[in-house]
Amino acid sequence: MSDTAFAAVFYLFAALSVVPAIMIFVGRDVVHGAFWLLGTLAGFAGLYLMLGADFLGFTQILVYIGGILVLLLFGVMLTQRTPVLLGRTRAARAIPAGIATVALGLFLAKKLIGAPGMSRLSESLKVKGATEPGATRELGSLLLTDYILPFEIASVVLLAALVGAAYVARRGSGENP
């Protein structure tokens, strides 16, 4: 991939990561915020894939987008009878957050002015060993042998959260919360 194409795709995924994150902060509806989170997570998955971390990119898609985000949406949709709107009490936090964002942006711009070209940057950021043919197989083998207990505990916790959300959604309206 040429430097220009690499830079264009990088900036596309960077915008896909940042713009929805800003919309999460600005928006008021929780369900819309969850869909904006989908865009942010997809942008980061694209960045991971660009850096050669194929396992991390696809894990981001499968676990966070396919699992956690869907669980969050089911939980919100099953438990709420009316749309959940967030209050505008965040205005007091917007000014300090804006100042910190501008300061961080200026700091990063100063650091990146003398930085090497995008091709050298992409080579230095590649995850070592992630593009080797056996790396994903070894990681999957470790996940399903040595680390099977934490893997199963995480799946049971997610299942319990889903069952809890379904239970709360099925309660009668006359019961106390």
QUIMO-V596893 format. One record per helix or strand. SS is the DSSP state (h for helix, s for strand). FROM is the first residue (numbers start at 1). LEN is the number of residues. Records with the same first field share a line. If there is no record, write none. Layout:
SS: FROM-LEN, FROM-LEN
This chain:
h: 3-24, 30-21, 54-26, 91-23, 118-8, 135-9, 148-23
s: 29-1, 85-1
